[in-house]
Amino acid sequence: MSLKFYSEKEDNLKEESINNHKHCFIGYLSHIPTLKESLEQLFLSEGAAKEELNDLIEDIITKCKEVINRNYEKIKQQFDKISREEAEIIASYTCESKNEIYSPYKILNTNLTSDDREKGIKNVSKYFYILIKALRKLPKYYPDKNKPYLYRCITKKVNLNYDLNDKKIVPYIIGHIKTFWAFTSSSPNLIINFLGNDKNKNIKCGTIFTLVGDVWGYDITLFNYYKEEEILLEPERKFKIEQVIPAVNEIINIRCFLIDSPLVIEKFDNLEIYKQILLNKIILSSDILDSKGDKSIGWTINGMRGGEKYYPPLDRWVGIGLKVLDKYENNKWISNKNIKGEYSVAYYGINDYLSDKDKEKKR
């Protein structure tokens, strides 16, 4: 699977689409979904009939459990921060569905490379979120001096003939930027022949992308259903083309250097998710919320607020805004500049992973 499928969508989207992508993504989740819920969303978006949903979901879940059962001890030794459920989520990405069009990785990456990115991301938002969340429990894999590159091989030969006036195609020439919009499978070893759809016939690589620079991914080899070596890169990695070598032995080689590009969904403290948790737990009305006050408050330094010492939260907490502006004659009370009339501030938070019983004890 890992080297078989990749949508070669050309880089024809505006740069601001990355920010739009983030905003539209966080608005689509009201809670942290399960693998079963996420697979259901994937299959329905691909047109699966409701009567076949259970079979499709059971097929993938059975396969990913098989992978984790096979490698569980090794996984626990190498990746002590990951739960079994998270391990199964990663494994599900590598599993081929009994009906190939419903393979999770295929549906996910097709939507991530869709012309209508907002609709595509909405289609896969649940699975996208839990997969990213699980992957980030793994340490980053960096190439070393013995294996200094990552290789991305695809079956097709990319088109080296282009029209510079055609804005829909990014030409593969030195200096141009190529964005891999989907999750990208790669390997520290150059693999020219790999398994095709039927897993019985070798297919030859048509184009090799040699990825260099401070490139990294996640080693999901132990999670791979087909026991393939696989380093998985997160979506929207941007590379500058450094070298293009036309077909040698019928293979095109393109050397790409990773450039700075923001990660999709930088943190998991998804404001929209936590707003819904807050509203559901405390039974508040969304009418009292004001997104202008939403912010990450985990990296603020100690200081003074309202004439008292201010100790900000440790780690990455989020603040959810309330509609309080202009509630009184002025807004000095909510200032953060330690001015006269400003309220002093203290924080108290509860880890959402605690059980309801433990939370009650903390109160």
C-alpha positions, -999 to 999 in steps of 0.1 A, spaced: 0 0 0 25 26 11 41 32 -23 11 22 -45 -13 52 -43 -7 89 -45 -28 115 -63 -5 136 -84 -26 167 -81 -6 197 -93 1 226 -69 -25 250 -83 -40 263 -50 -34 297 -35 -11 300 -5 -39 313 17 -57 280 13 -35 265 41 -50 290 66 -85 284 52 -79 247 56 -71 251 93 -101 272 100 -126 250 82 -111 219 98 -116 229 134 -152 239 128 -163 204 118 -158 184 151 -181 186 181 -163 159 201 -133 136 199 -144 108 175 -138 71 178 -122 50 150 -156 34 142 -172 69 139 -143 81 117 -145 51 94 -182 55 90 -177 92 80 -151 81 54 -172 54 38 -204 75 37 -184 103 20 -173 78 -6 -209 68 -13 -211 35 7 -246 22 12 -258 22 49 -264 -15 47 -228 -23 39 -213 1 65 -210 -24 93 -192 -49 71 -167 -23 57 -160 -10 92 -156 -45 107 -132 -55 79 -108 -26 86 -110 -29 124 -104 -66 122 -73 -60 101 -58 -33 122 -63 -53 154 -45 -82 136 -15 -59 129 -14 -47 165 -17 -82 180 11 -92 158 35 -64 168 21 -52 202 51 -61 223 75 -44 199 53 -14 196 51 -10 234 89 -13 237 96 13 210 66 37 215 57 37 252 34 68 249 9 53 225 -22 35 236 -35 4 219 -65 24 204 -41 49 189 -19 21 175 -50 6 158 -58 40 143 -24 42 127 -26 6 115 -60 13 99 -44 38 76 -23 10 61 -51 -15 56 -67 -22 23 -104 -26 23 -120 -58 8 -136 -33 -16 -105 -13 -26 -123 20 -31 -131 21 6 -95 19 18 -91 46 45 -58 60 31 -72 63 -4 -104 81 7 -84 104 31 -57 114 5 -82 118 -23 -101 143 -2 -70 161 9 -60 166 -27 -95 176 -38 -101 208 -59 -127 217 -33 -105 215 -2 -131 228 22 -155 201 12 -128 174 11 -115 182 46 -151 182 59 -156 147 44 -127 133 63 -124 156 93 -129 129 120 -104 104 106 -80 132 98 -80 144 133 -76 111 152 -49 100 128 -28 131 133 -34 129 170 -22 93 171 8 99 148 20 127 170 24 103 199 53 87 179 88 102 179 98 120 147 120 100 124 149 119 109 173 104 83 208 98 96 243 98 81 239 61 70 206 67 53 206 105 47 175 108 25 138 98 23 126 84 -10 91 89 -24 84 66 -53 53 67 -75 43 45 -104 37 73 -130 63 94 -147 56 130 -140 51 153 -170 83 173 -176 67 190 -206 47 221 -195 34 254 -206 45 282 -183 13 301 -192 -8 272 -177 -13 283 -141 -29 250 -132 4 231 -135 35 235 -114 64 226 -137 90 203 -123 119 227 -128 147 239 -105 135 265 -80 98 258 -82 78 247 -51 60 214 -49 35 208 -21 25 173 -11 -11 180 1 -18 145 13 -1 122 37 31 111 20 46 76 23 83 73 19 112 51 28 149 56 38 157 28 13 153 33 -24 127 8 -36 123 7 -74 99 -23 -76 70 -27 -53 37 -46 -49 7 -35 -70 -30 -37 -62 -32 -75 -63 0 -78 -41 12 -106 -64 27 -85 -92 56 -61 -89 52 -27 -104 82 -5 -114 87 30 -101 82 58 -126 93 88 -106 115 90 -75 113 121 -53 145 123 -32 136 143 -1 164 162 15 169 189 41 155 188 76 129 163 65 111 141 90 82 117 93 68 89 115 81 54 113 49 33 110 66 1 98 54 -19 129 18 -6 122 19 -16 85 -6 -43 75 16 -54 46 48 -54 67 63 -27 44 89 -2 56 71 31 57 80 66 69 48 87 68 50 125 63 23 148 75 2 167 48 11 200 32 49 195 33 65 220 9 96 212 -11 118 233 -34 129 214 -65 167 213 -65 174 189 -93 155 172 -121 171 142 -138 152 130 -169 144 93 -173 174 71 -165 165 34 -168 130 47 -175 128 64 -140 127 102 -135 145 114 -104 135 147 -87 155 160 -58 134 181 -34 146 203 -4 121 207 25 112 244 31 95 259 61 58 251 61 34 252 90 20 219 103 -17 212 98 -35 215 132 -5 226 152 -20 215 185 -47 192 196 -63 217 220 -89 222 193 -110 252 204 -142 240 187 -140 206 203 -134 220 238 -162 245 234 -186 217 227 -172 197 257 -177 228 278 -212 234 266 -222 197 270 -207 193 305 -219 226 321 -251 230 300 -243 265 289 -257 284 259 -234 291 230 -248 326 230 -225 335 258 -193 327 238 -173 351 218 -146 337 196 -126 370 196 -115 360 231 -103 325 221 -65 321 225 -37 298 235 -24 308 269 2 282 276 33 302 269 26 335 287 54 346 311 47 353 348 39 389 355 13 412 373 -24 414 367 -46 438 386 -19 445 411 -14 409 420 12 383 409 1 365 378 9 328 372 -1 316 338 -10 280 332 18 256 325 17 237 293 -7 243 264 -40 254 277 -66 273 258 -88 302 267 -124 302 254 -138 337 250 -170 349 267 -192 378 257 -182 403 283 -168 433 263 -187 465 270 -206 448 298 -196 477 322 -188 513 316 -153 504 303 -132 473 296 -103 481 320 -113 453 343 -105 427 316 -72 444 305 -39 424 308 -16 454 313 -18 456 351 -35 490 351 -58 506 377 -93 490 377 -80 457 362 -91 424 378 -64 401 391 -64 366 375 -59 331 386 -65 298 367 -78 265 376 -81 237 350 -92 201 349 -76 175 326 -103 163 302 -89 128 304 -98 124 340 -129 103 348 -160 121 360 -155 106 394 -119 119 396 -130 153 385 -156 154 413 -128 146 438 -107 174 425 -135 198 429 
